[in-house]
Amino acid sequence: MDIKNAQLDVDNWINEHGVRYFNELTNMAQLTEEVGEVARIIARRYGEQSEKESDKNKDLGEELADVVFVVLCLANQTGVDLQAAFDKKMDLKTKRDHDRHHNNEKLK
């Protein structure tokens, strides 16, 4: 699924199952909360912190999907065409960073 269709799916879901979008500040707070949940899993599962028994069943993919969902909500309610923005960003990164990382001694 491309980003444009994902934005439409989220908008349809909000219209069919939600009452309305939360306001932008509430969604920003939700995004921060969801990113925190991703960070907790990464820090404990892949970092140096020990993973609590209660965290071992948490699904990283599900938490990442929560982040994507809220990002799509924010894009929809602020009028951002995230597909166009993403495509533009990928083009910029490709041109800017084509050789940059290959020449980085730290990555070898």
Secondary structure by P-SEA (a helix, b strand, c coil): ccaaaaaaaaaaaaaccccccccaaaaaaaaaaaaaaaaaaaaacccccccccccccccaaaaaaaaaaaaaaaaaaaccaaaaaaaaaaaaaaaacccccccccccc
